[in-house]
Amino acid sequence: MSPFQQLVATLREDLQAARDRDPAARSLLEVALAYPGVHAIWTYRLAHLMWHEPSLRLPARLLSQFVRALTGIEIHPGARLGRRLFIDHGMGVVIGETAEVGDDVVLFHGSTLGGKSMRKGKRHPTLGDHVVVGAGAKILGPVWIGDGVQVGANAVVIHDVPAGAIAVGVPAKIRLRPAAAAFDIEVDDPAIYI
């Protein structure tokens, strides 16, 4: 598969991920035309390709800032985003330069993958696969968020979170779910801990 074909396949996956994860989405056309999270991710994917060419770094940053003005979503082109990312609602989402995001992640509006220092180097979080970050949540610094973690709305995470855990509160407290216990929306939905 050529790089262009890979890019097109990835863009289609992003579109389908939004359609699959949003119960309000009625069609792929609606998602393609009206979802700012999808538009921001698609533009990020182009800007990220440009970012790897030193002479295109300034245009990549300008493109990301232009899309920020249009969508309210800021994704640095140096960040590394996995497949099938879904940004729901989107307004106010910030993803910093050294952030890394796994596959099948959901970010809700107002969430931040930010730094807590002004030093160069790795200063933003790394999220595993199947992570859900609630509305207004802040994950700050070079912390590791394991696979399947749920971060509650408005939580502030400044420490590593093990796989399968729930992080809620300010500062976030970690709640571990027993490995044998199935997910129960009435017990395990991090939004109920706000």
C-alpha positions as CSV (number, residue, x, y, z in Angstrom):
1,M,0.0,0.0,0.0
2,S,1.4,3.4,-1.0
3,P,1.8,6.2,1.6
4,F,-1.2,8.0,0.0
5,Q,-3.3,4.9,0.2
6,Q,-2.4,4.4,3.8
7,L,-3.3,8.0,4.6
8,V,-6.7,7.6,2.9
9,A,-7.4,4.4,4.8
10,T,-6.5,6.1,8.0
11,L,-8.8,9.0,7.2
12,R,-11.6,6.6,6.5
13,E,-11.0,4.8,9.9
14,D,-11.2,8.2,11.7
15,L,-14.5,8.9,10.0
16,Q,-15.9,5.5,10.9
17,A,-14.6,5.7,14.5
18,A,-16.6,8.9,15.0
19,R,-19.7,7.4,13.4
20,D,-19.4,4.3,15.6
21,R,-18.7,6.1,18.9
22,D,-21.3,8.9,18.7
23,P,-24.9,7.7,19.2
24,A,-26.0,11.1,17.7
25,A,-24.2,10.5,14.3
26,R,-26.7,9.5,11.7
27,S,-24.4,9.1,8.6
28,L,-20.8,9.2,7.5
29,L,-21.7,12.2,5.4
30,E,-23.0,14.1,8.4
31,V,-19.8,13.2,10.3
32,A,-17.5,14.2,7.4
33,L,-19.3,17.6,7.0
34,A,-20.2,18.6,10.6
35,Y,-17.8,17.1,13.1
36,P,-14.9,19.5,14.1
37,G,-13.1,16.7,15.9
38,V,-12.8,14.8,12.7
39,H,-11.7,17.9,10.8
40,A,-9.0,18.6,13.4
41,I,-7.7,15.0,13.3
42,W,-7.7,14.9,9.5
43,T,-5.7,18.2,9.4
44,Y,-3.4,17.0,12.1
45,R,-2.6,13.9,10.0
46,L,-1.5,16.1,7.1
47,A,0.4,18.5,9.4
48,H,2.1,15.6,11.1
49,L,3.4,14.3,7.8
50,M,4.7,17.8,7.0
51,W,6.3,18.0,10.5
52,H,8.8,15.3,9.6
53,E,10.3,17.5,6.9
54,P,12.3,20.3,8.7
55,S,11.6,22.8,5.9
56,L,7.8,22.2,6.4
57,R,7.6,22.6,10.2
58,L,6.5,26.3,10.0
59,P,3.8,25.6,7.5
60,A,2.7,22.6,9.6
61,R,2.4,24.8,12.7
62,L,0.5,27.5,10.8
63,L,-1.9,24.9,9.4
64,S,-2.5,23.5,12.9
65,Q,-3.2,27.0,14.2
66,F,-5.5,27.8,11.3
67,V,-7.5,24.7,12.1
68,R,-7.5,25.6,15.8
69,A,-9.2,28.9,14.9
70,L,-11.8,27.0,12.9
71,T,-12.5,24.1,15.3
72,G,-11.4,25.2,18.7
73,I,-9.2,22.1,18.9
74,E,-5.4,22.5,19.1
75,I,-3.2,19.5,18.1
76,H,0.5,20.1,17.8
77,P,1.8,18.5,14.6
78,G,4.6,16.9,16.5
79,A,2.2,14.9,18.7
80,R,1.8,11.2,17.8
81,L,-1.8,10.1,17.5
82,G,-2.9,6.5,17.0
83,R,-5.6,5.1,14.8
84,R,-9.4,5.7,15.2
85,L,-9.1,8.6,17.6
86,F,-12.4,10.2,18.3
87,I,-12.7,13.8,19.7
88,D,-16.3,14.3,20.8
89,H,-17.6,17.9,20.6
90,G,-14.0,19.0,20.6
91,M,-14.1,22.6,21.7
92,G,-11.1,23.4,23.9
93,V,-9.2,20.1,23.4
94,V,-5.4,20.7,23.5
95,I,-2.8,18.0,22.6
96,G,0.8,19.1,23.2
97,E,3.9,18.5,21.0
98,T,5.3,15.4,22.8
99,A,1.9,13.8,23.6
100,E,1.4,10.2,22.4
101,V,-2.0,8.7,22.0
102,G,-2.7,5.0,21.4
103,D,-5.4,3.5,19.2
104,D,-9.2,3.7,19.8
105,V,-9.0,6.6,22.2
106,V,-11.9,9.0,23.0
107,L,-11.3,12.6,24.1
108,F,-14.2,14.8,25.2
109,H,-14.4,18.6,24.9
110,G,-12.1,20.6,27.1
111,S,-9.6,17.8,27.7
112,T,-5.9,18.7,27.8
113,L,-2.9,16.5,27.2
114,G,-0.5,19.2,28.4
115,G,2.8,19.8,30.0
116,K,3.7,21.0,33.4
117,S,7.2,22.4,32.7
118,M,8.8,24.6,30.0
119,R,11.8,22.3,29.5
120,K,12.6,20.7,26.2
121,G,12.1,17.0,25.7
122,K,9.2,14.7,26.7
123,R,6.8,16.9,28.7
124,H,3.4,15.6,27.7
125,P,1.4,12.4,28.5
126,T,1.4,9.1,26.8
127,L,-2.0,7.4,26.5
128,G,-2.4,3.7,25.8
129,D,-5.1,2.1,23.7
130,H,-8.8,2.3,24.5
131,V,-8.5,5.3,26.9
132,V,-11.4,7.6,27.6
133,V,-10.7,11.1,28.8
134,G,-13.8,12.9,30.2
135,A,-14.9,16.5,29.5
136,G,-12.6,19.1,31.0
137,A,-10.0,16.5,32.2
138,K,-6.4,17.6,32.3
139,I,-3.6,15.1,32.0
140,L,-0.3,16.9,32.7
141,G,3.3,16.1,32.3
142,P,5.2,13.1,30.9
143,V,2.8,10.6,32.7
144,W,1.8,7.2,31.4
145,I,-1.9,6.4,31.1
146,G,-2.4,2.6,30.7
147,D,-4.6,0.7,28.3
148,G,-8.3,0.9,29.0
149,V,-8.1,3.8,31.6
150,Q,-11.0,6.0,32.1
151,V,-10.3,9.6,33.2
152,G,-13.3,11.3,34.8
153,A,-14.7,14.6,33.8
154,N,-12.6,17.5,35.2
155,A,-10.0,15.2,36.7
156,V,-6.5,16.5,37.0
157,V,-4.0,13.6,36.4
158,I,-0.4,14.3,37.3
159,H,0.8,10.7,38.0
160,D,0.9,7.5,36.1
161,V,-2.4,5.5,35.9
162,P,-2.2,1.7,35.6
163,A,-4.1,-0.1,32.8
164,G,-7.8,-0.6,33.4
165,A,-8.0,1.9,36.3
166,I,-10.3,4.9,36.7
167,A,-8.9,8.3,37.6
168,V,-11.2,10.9,39.2
169,G,-10.9,14.1,41.2
170,V,-8.5,16.9,41.7
171,P,-5.8,15.8,42.0
172,A,-6.9,12.5,40.5
173,K,-7.3,9.5,42.7
174,I,-6.9,6.1,41.2
175,R,-9.6,3.4,41.5
176,L,-8.6,0.0,40.5
177,R,-11.3,-2.3,39.0
178,P,-10.8,-6.0,40.0
179,A,-9.6,-7.9,36.9
180,A,-12.4,-10.5,37.2
181,A,-15.2,-7.8,37.4
182,A,-17.0,-6.9,34.3
183,F,-17.5,-3.2,33.4
184,D,-20.7,-2.0,35.1
185,I,-21.9,1.4,33.9
186,E,-23.7,2.1,37.2
187,V,-20.5,1.5,39.2
188,D,-17.6,2.2,36.8
189,D,-18.6,5.3,34.9
190,P,-16.1,7.9,36.0
191,A,-18.7,10.7,35.4
192,I,-20.6,9.5,38.6
193,Y,-17.6,10.5,40.8
194,I,-17.7,14.2,40.0
